[in-house]
Amino acid sequence: MTDLQLQSQFELTLDAKNRLTIPARFRDPFRAGLVLVRSFDVPAVGIEPLGDYREFVQQSLAGRHPLDPATRNIERSLNSMATPAELDGQGRVTIGPSLLEHARIAGKDVVLVGSGRRFELWDRETWAGYAPSMQEQMLQIANAIGGASGFGATTFGAPGGGTGPAGGSGPTQGGS
């Protein structure tokens, strides 16, 4: 897979033909083709470079026996969720009705969210409802990682405005 890092958020509008315009500075990785993928964990449509998605599928199946029912389900799922597509001359891709339905996009207002090696296309209101819970989950993960790494439990965002390790006013260094 490439070292692609798709970042940021873009509030966009689908046109009358349900075409999404990919921001110009991010189009190059998609010029050789792309895949529109029904996300299985959130109501969104993944937009991935075709080569990266093919490699992802291969890596997901690597080392698994091809006749194993679980392997066949993984392969079937990953391939049936994906729709190959191309950018047109103006950097647009058409989002089909079944993908719009999966992402609960009923109107034209959408958000394109950078998610590392892929973009995710969300209904704008759905994203606005999801983003705060994602932020809270990240806070919990960061606190757990910090605690597990010996940095101590942090109170970032905790009531009282603490920003450092629990009981402190900032990061601490080991030793005396």
N, C-alpha and C positions, 0 to 999 in steps of 0.2 A: 504494500500500500504506500501511497505517497505520504510525504510529510505535510500534507494539506492541513491548514488550520483555518476553518471558516468561523469567523467571530462576528459579534455584534448582533443587533436587532434592527430590523427595518420594518416600519409600518408602511404597507403597500396596499394597493387596490387591484383586484383582478379586473381585467377588462370585460367587455360584453361577451366575449367568447371564452371566458374563464382562463385567460392567459396570464401568467405571472411573469413579470420582467425581473430577471436576475440583475442585481446591481452590477454595473459595468466592471468594477475592479475585481469581481469574483467570477467572471464568466470563463476565463481561460481553462480551468480544470474541467469544465463541462462541454467544451467545444468538440471533443472526441466522442460525445454521447453521455447520456446520464440515465439514471434509473430513479423512478418515482416509487417509493416504498411505503406501504401502510405500516406505520409504527405499531408494534404489538403492545407497548406499555403505556402509551399516551394517545390521545386523539389528535394525531398530527400526520403529515405526509413528509417522509424523509426524501431529500433530494441529494443524490450521491453521484459522483463521477462513475461512469460505467465500469471502468477498469478496477476501481477500488471496490465496487460492490462485488464484482466477479471474484476478486481475491478474497474478500470477506467470506463469501460462500465457500470457497475452496478451503480456507483456514478452518471454517466451522465444521467441515467434514473430514479434515485431515486426521488420519490415524483411526478412523472409524470403519468398521466392516460395512461394505455397501449393502449387504443383505439384512443387516440388523434393522428391525422395525423402527427403532428410535432414529437411526441415521436417515432412513427413508422419510420419516416425518419431518426431520430438520430440513432435509433437502427440499421436500415438497413445500413446506412452509416458506422457506426463504425465497424460493423461486416463484411461488404463486402470489406472494405479497408484492412482487417487483414488476414494474411496467417500464420497459425501455422507452426512452424519448430523446428528442434532440431540441436544441435551441434553434429558433428561427433566426433570420438575419438581423433582427432587432433585439436579440437576447431574451426572447420570451419562450416559455414552455406552456403547453396547454395542460391543465389539470382536469382530468376526466371526472364525470359525475360520481362514480363509485368512490373515488379518492376524496372528493369533496364531502361526500356523505360520511365516510369514515372519520374525517377530521372535523365533522360537525360544522362545516363552513356553509352557511346558508346564504350569507350576503356576499359582499365583495371586499369587505375590510379584513385584511389578513396581516399577520406578522411573520416575517421570515427570520428565524432564530438560528444563529451560528451555533453549531454543536460539534465542533472539532472537525472531523472528516466529512461532515454532512451538514446540510441545512435542514431545518424542520419548518414546515409550513403549518401555521396555526390560525384558527379563527381568532380575531383580535380580542373578543370578549373572553373566550375560553383561556387564552394565554394570560390575560389580566387576572383571572381567577386562580390560575395555576402558579404563576410566578412567585407570589408570596409564600406558598407552601413549599416550593422548591428552595427558596431562600432559607426557610426554617430548617428544612432537612439538611442543607449544606452546613448550617451552623452546628447542628447536632453531630454531623459527621466530622467536621473540623475539631469540635471539642473532644470527640472520642479518639480521633487520631492523635491530637495533642496530648491527651491523657495517656494513651497507650505508648507514646514515644518518650515519656518521661518529662514532658514539658509542663505537666500539671494541668488540672482542669481549668479551662478558661471560662470567663463570664461575658464573652462578647455578646452584646445586645441584651444582657440581663437587666432586670429591673435595678435601678440605682445607678445605671450608667457605667458600670465597670467595664474596662476595656482590656484588662490584663488577666494574669492568673488569679484564681479565686482568692479573695482576701487581699489582693495587691492593687497597686495603681498603675502597673505597667509590667512589661516583660522583665523577668529576672534572669540573672546570669548565675550559673552554678558557682559554688565556692563562697568564701567569706571575705 
